Structure formats: structure tokens, C-alpha cells
Amino acid sequence: MNEKILKLMERGTKILGSKYAIMGGAMTWISESNLTSALSNAGLFGVLASGAMDGDLLKKEIVATQSKTDKNFGVNIITMNPKLNDLVDVCGERKVSHVILAGGIPEKSTIEKIHGYGIQVIAFAPSQVIARRLFKQGIDALVIEGSEAGGHVGPLSTMILIQDILLNMKEYPIFVAGGILRGEMVAALLKLGAAGCQLGTVFACCKESTAHENFKKAYFRASGRNAILPVQLDKKFNIAPVRALENIGMDEFVQKQREVLQKFEKGEVRAENGRLSLEHFWAGSLRRAVQEGDTDRGSLMSGQIVELIKEERSIQEIIDQILREAESVLD
Ligand SMILES: Cc1cc2nc3c(=O)[nH]c(=O)nc-3n(C[C@H](O)[C@H](O)[C@H](O)COP(=O)(O)O)c2cc1C
């Protein structure tokens, strides 16, 4: 059956060690051991989110994931996590196969430290210059993620990143993320030279996701136009844009931003600390939505692809449809 699409995926599956070159992108509070192992057991590549965890917590989560799957999965580490080195050590100790570095451009020394454990490194790049630099520094694969995606996003859309990075760097293994769901799209990207794709939003509300029922229902009700970016109040104090469904929580974020901005202007808080407090705000409100089901004040991080997601499906149903659609456009 799926011979043609599997052939096109070979480059990516060799890197990931999975059956399909489809990564289930890490989602803080959502990509825990159950979802990650379920993705890997279904032949995809699950990625555990370490968010703001410390080493002990991450170790517990990796052990739990390893008890539920013997397949490869990745660990997503946010580069600005002050416990970065401890987290890398835990991944080394637990013999994780891949670390995905997100939330900033990683240092060469971090890439080398991870390689020292025999672990493959995947990173994100927002531009061709940075993509080339990261490969020069030794990363094994790259993810380019367009601003259609859910969660923290860069300024450029997937369409622009494809033309600027993917098409100019075909010799390197690049996975594409942001606004992808249909198999025809996956097939087209593989034909353009992508090693594979990374999907997030669709797995946040799949059957195996342990996210609260209210959280999932909010996705099924939403349309793509509800997945918005918060307003930036002042150019001098730039905030990391985070795409989420509009709700009271999004308004509260703007209010929080106003408070931090005022403190920054009065010299009461430094820019980095101000931004960090906004990050904590996001992490806390995402947890409220995912675990407590507070869809009014919690953060409903979501990509624009929510437009196409109308019901709860299992990972198997999602991947079966992707493969079917992909095969239908391959000759
Ligand atoms: C609720 C949510 C939380 C996310 N958290 C993270 C994260 O902790 N680390 C990360 O690298 N990406 C995070 N992402 C991005 C996803 O891993 C993935 O790249 C993105 O969702 C792909 O685009 P899509 O939403 O259009 O499928 C998050 C996305 C969502 C929807």
C-alpha cells in the first residue's frame, strides 16, 4: 500500500528512526509520556515537551515514556531554560535518541555537549543564515516552522520559509512545520525536498492527548481566524508572539504586558526579566487550560490549522488519512 509515500519519507525516517517522517511536535503540558509514546508506537516520532521542567521531573517523564514504548522519541528542550545543562545530562543518562532544541538559537557548546552523549540534535531556524550556521555547527536536522503554527512563532509564514530555506538548502535534512495536516500537503513538501513534517495542533486534541475535554472542545468549535497573535504594545519592548485562540486570557496577557512594560519604562525591571515573566504567564495559563479545562482564562495555544480540525480522532485515524491522501497525489 503506502509504498510511494514511504519511499519519499526515507530520508526523514532514517534520521528519526521511525516508520513515518512525521513528528508530533512538542507541546508544553500536552506532550507528556502518554501522547509521546502513543505517537511513537503508531509509527510517528513523538517529542516529549520539557517546558520549564528541572532534571528530576524530566527524568521521571522520560522513564515513564520509555516504559510505554521501545520506539525512538525526542525530548524538546527550551534553550533559555536555566536548567539546560541538567536536562541534557538527563537525556544522556536515559539514552534518549534525539534532542530538539527550541525557543532560541542554541550555542555550539550545547550542540557539542548533546553529541557527546551520542544523541542527535534537531534545532529550529527562522532564517537561511541561521539555518546554515546551525548545520555548520553540527546539528543533524532542522525544523522550519511558519507563523501559522500554534504556540511561540517567528514572523514568517511556512510558505516563505519553504522558499527561502528549504528550496535553497536541499542537501540538508529539513522538516517543515506550521499549518500542515492534509496528506497531499505532506506529499508536496516531501517532493520539494523536505525530510518530513512536524504537526502539533492536531495532536493536542487527538484521542490520546490527555488534555482536558473543555480544551479539546474549544478547538473543535474554533475556526482558523480565532487563532490569533496578541498585540505588541510597544516596539521598544518586543514580546515573543504566541498564537492561541482568542479568549479573556488573551486580553489578560495584554494587560500583563502593559504592567511589565510600565515597570520596564520606570527601570524597575530589566528587559530579559520582563520577558521571562511573560513566558511564565503563558506557561501558567496554558497549564490552566490543558489540565483544569479553563478555556476562558487559560491559554488555548493553537495553530491556524484548527480551521480543519472538527472532531476528536485517534492518532491512527489521523495518520491513515494523511497516508491515503498523500498516496492519492503520487504517481
Ligand atoms: C499548545 C501548543 C504548545 C506548544 N508548545 C511547544 C513547546 O513547548 N516547544 C516547542 O518547540 N513547540 C511547541 N509548540 C509548537 C509545536 O511543537 C509544533 O511545532 C506546531 O504546533 C506545528 O504547527 P501546527 O500547530 O500548525 O501543527 C506548541 C504548539 C501548541 C499548539
The ligand as an ORCA input file, in Angstrom:
! r2SCAN-3c Opt
* xyz 0 1
  C      -0.466     24.017     22.644
  C       0.871     24.086     21.957
  C       2.034     24.098     22.728
  C       3.301     24.111     22.112
  N       4.425     24.042     22.887
  C       5.653     23.928     22.284
  C       6.830     23.697     23.067
  O       6.774     23.587     24.293
  N       8.019     23.596     22.405
  C       8.112     23.701     21.025
  O       9.213     23.585     20.476
  N       6.998     23.891     20.270
  C       5.787     23.993     20.858
  N       4.661     24.108     20.074
  C       4.789     24.013     18.601
  C       4.580     22.564     18.121
  O       5.591     21.704     18.588
  C       4.552     22.435     16.574
  O       5.781     22.814     16.005
  C       3.444     23.283     15.952
  O       2.247     23.109     16.656
  C       3.258     22.869     14.483
  O       2.324     23.661     13.839
  P       0.723     23.359     13.799
  O       0.219     23.778     15.131
  O       0.248     24.215     12.688
  O       0.559     21.879     13.541
  C       3.393     24.136     20.682
  C       2.204     24.156     19.926
  C       0.968     24.118     20.535
  C      -0.284     24.101     19.674
*
